[in-house]
Amino acid sequence: GAVVSQHPSRVICKSGTSVKIECRSLDFQATTMFWYRQFPKQSLMLMATSNEGSKATYEQGVEKDKFLINHASLTLSTLTVTSAHPEDSSFYICSARDPQGGREQYFGPGTRLTVT
Amino acid sequence: QKEVEQDPGPLSVPEGAIVSLNCTYSNSAFQYFMWYRQYSRKGPELLMYTYSSGNKEDGRFTAQVDKSSKYISLFIRDSQPSDSATYLCAIEAAGNKLTFGGGTRVLVKP
């Protein structure tokens, strides 16, 4: 299957700072990527859909000014958590679909964010 | 009512047993159905993907979809301790968005 990577795998930051998470499709070009958040022992919740070359589409209740998404190329999307607070501590996961393949979505390994 | 319901478990079975997992969904517009496996602190890994009613088999895994009942299942034969993980059903809505069930934690005991 297709490979999606994320960097960093874990990050600890202080309250009030910003953190950038990268999501890359390694062996295919992804016009669309998705960002999810997962709290402990809970399922994945879609935060936003990232479209290459255009603005991201955010799910209801997700603050677009707090979670900045940039999809600058066909293989890279970034999520920046601005002015992070302890309640933003979570597991952030991206996914992408290979447009040359089927409808399967392939997920990255996730980034664990801890805000102190 | 959640769009996708899944029993959280945990489901504990002895090694070699059949693991039976299921989800129900409410939106008849859903057309594509997937099962993911997620180990602790890792991203989900796609196991099975199907779009039609009926059975689809891949090795020890069988996915079953019953669109008339809005019910999907995953069966794992000859379960192994390495199958211990959380299993998530996911159903695709419009715009390629996936709606996930809450996940079922499975423990296969040697």
Boltz contact constraints between the chains, C-beta under 6 A:
constraints:
  - contact:
      token1: [A, 43]
      token2: [B, 100]
      max_distance: 6.0
  - contact:
      token1: [A, 43]
      token2: [B, 102]
      max_distance: 6.0
  - contact:
      token1: [A, 43]
      token2: [B, 103]
      max_distance: 6.0
  - contact:
      token1: [A, 44]
      token2: [B, 100]
      max_distance: 6.0
  - contact:
      token1: [A, 93]
      token2: [B, 43]
      max_distance: 6.0
  - contact:
      token1: [A, 103]
      token2: [B, 32]
      max_distance: 6.0
  - contact:
      token1: [A, 104]
      token2: [B, 46]
      max_distance: 6.0
  - contact:
      token1: [A, 104]
      token2: [B, 49]
      max_distance: 6.0
  - contact:
      token1: [A, 107]
      token2: [B, 43]
      max_distance: 6.0
  - contact:
      token1: [A, 107]
      token2: [B, 44]
      max_distance: 6.0
  - contact:
      token1: [A, 108]
      token2: [B, 43]
      max_distance: 6.0
  - contact:
      token1: [A, 109]
      token2: [B, 42]
      max_distance: 6.0
  - contact:
      token1: [A, 109]
      token2: [B, 43]
      max_distance: 6.0
  - contact:
      token1: [A, 110]
      token2: [B, 43]
      max_distance: 6.0
